[in-house]
Amino acid sequence: MSLKEKITANPRVKSFVHWMLIAPGEARPRLWVKWFVNPFIHHKGKGAKVRRRTRMDVLPFNNFSLGNNSTIEDFSTINNGVGDVSIGNGSLIGMGNVIIGPVNIGNNVIFAQNIVASGLNHEYRDVNVPIKDQKTVTATITVEDDCWIAANAVLTAGVTIGKHSVVAGGAVVTKSIPPYSVAAGNPAKVIKRYDETAGDWVSVKN
């Protein structure tokens, strides 16, 4: 049994370790974790940049990786508290994005501004318990290589955005988008696909 499994199996130890890592009522790690633990636990590739005004709510008990020559711009929030966050090579996370794991972003991906990608949901169905006290449920968001997610889009838990696809500005993605597609709307629907025979992008009737 790994150290993580031993800690998770003992509620008292788990609670103490959690208190050591995160102040009560907070999502961000304590400063000692940020300064002395995370740099040795998480991967940051060659040429990767995290801008100074980014909020890194990154903890050592889940993975965080930022690939070579990738950038996370100012005013973004990255949170791996309930699931891994992986960002590939040559990708850009634009200003004001919120990424809550589990999220897997591929290579050469563009996230524009003010995008929310959250692999986390709160359970709500027990009406006798406040929603904030009910369990959390996670499902991985996957954004494959070469995608462009335009400003103000929302990616919900469990969706996959296929390779070389575009999610239009303001779209709310509740179902997976196939590769080589353009999706728009709320809920997002595919409006174009690349047709190999025609060698062009063609409209899709919904």
N, C-alpha and C positions, 0 to 999 in steps of 0.2 A: 504494500500500500504506500503510495506517494505521500509526501508531506502535505500537499494540498488536500488529498483525500482524507488524511487523518484529521486535519483541521476541520474540514467540512462535516465529518462524522461526529464531532463533539460540539454540541451547541454552545457550551460555555466557552470553550477555546475559540470557536468561530466568532462569537460575539466580542471576545477580548481582542482578537487579531483585527477584526473590523474596526474597533475603536482605536486601535493603534494606527491604522492606516488612514482613517477618515474621521474627522470630527463629527459628533452627533448632529444630525439634521443637515449635513453637507453632502455634496456629490463629489467635490474635488479632493484630491489627496492632501494629506498634511505636507508641510514644506520639506520635512526631512525625507519623505518618500520621493517627492519631486526632485530633490537635489542629489540624494545619495543612493537611491534604489533604482528608479526608472531608467536613468542613463545606462545602467549595466544590464538591465533586463530586456529592454525593448530595442528593436532594430531601426536604425535610421541610416539610409543608404548614402552613398557618395553623392555630394551635391544637393542633397535634400535640404529643404528649408521649412522651418516653422516660424512664422512671423511673431514678433514680440507681443502683439496684442491678442494672440490666440489663446483661448482658454482650454488647457489640456487637462481634462478630468480623466487622467490615465492612471490606472492602478496596476500593481505587479501581478495580481492573481489572474488576469486575462492578458492576451497578447495584444500588442500594438506594433505595427510595422509601417514604415514609410519608405518607399522605394527610391532608387537612384534618380536624382534630378527632379523629384516631385516637390511641390510647394503647397503648404497650407497657409492661406492668406489671413490677414488681420480680422479680428472680431468673429472668427469661427469658434465653435465648441466641438471638441472631440471627446467622446465618453465611451470607455470600454468597461464600465462597471458591471454590466450584465452580459457582455459578449465581446469577442475579439473584434478589433478594427484593423483591417489590412488594406493598404493603399499601394498600388504597384508602381512601376517605373514611369517617369515622364508624365505624371498626372498632376492636374491643377485643381485644388480645392479653393474656390473663390471666396471673396469676402462674405462674412455673415452666415456661413453654412453651419448647420447643426447635424452632426453625425453621431448616432448612438448605436453601438454594436448590439448584436452581431452584424457587421457590414463588411463585405469584401468587394473592393474596388480594383479593377484591373489596371492594365498599362495604357498610357496615352489617353486617359479619360479627362474630360473637361466638366467640372462642376462650376456653373456660373455663380450668381449671387443669391443669398437668402434661401437656400435649398434646405429642406429637412429630410433626412434619411434616418428613420428610426426602426431598428429591429426589435423594439420593445413595445409591448402593450400591457395595460393594467387589466386584471380581471375585475369584473363589475357585477356579476350576476347574483351575488348574495346581497339582498337588499338590507340585511340586518348588520352588515359590516361596511364601514366607510370604504370607498373605493381605494383610498390611499393605503389602507391596511390590508387589502387583498393581495394575493400573490401576483407576481409579474410573469408574463408569458413572452417568450422570445422566438423569433424566426428570422433566419439570415436573409439579408438583402444582398443580392449579387449584381454588380454592374460590370459587365464583361468589357474586354478591351475596345478602345477606340470610340467610346460613346461620348455624347454631348448631352448633358442635363442642363437645360436652360433655366433662367432665373425664376425663383419663387415656386419651383416644382416641389412636390411632396412624394416621397417614395415610402410606401407603407411596408410593414413587416412581411417578410417572406417572398417578396417579388424578385424576379430576375429581369434585368434589362439586357437583351441579347447584344452580341457584338455589333459594333458600328451602327448603333441606333441613336435616334434623337428623341428626347422628351421635351416637348415644347414648354415655353414659359407658362407658369401657373397651373400646369397639369398636375392631377392627383392620381398617382399610379397605384391601383388596388389589385391589378392582375398583371402577370408577367408579360413582357413585350418580347416578341421573337426577334432574332437577329435581322439586321438590315431593314429596320422599320423606323417610321416616324409616328409618334403617338402624341395626341393632344386631347385636352378637355378634362372634365371632372364628372364621372371617373374617366380616366384616359382611355382612348380607343386608338387603334392603329388607323392612320389616315393615308399613309403611303408605305410602299414596300419596294425594295430594289428587285427588278425583274432581270434576271441574268440573260434571258433570251433577247429581250428588247435592249439590254444594256442601259437601262434608264430607270428612274424612280417613277412608279405609277401609282395613281390614286386608288384607294380602297373604298368601296361603297359599304357603308354601315347601315 
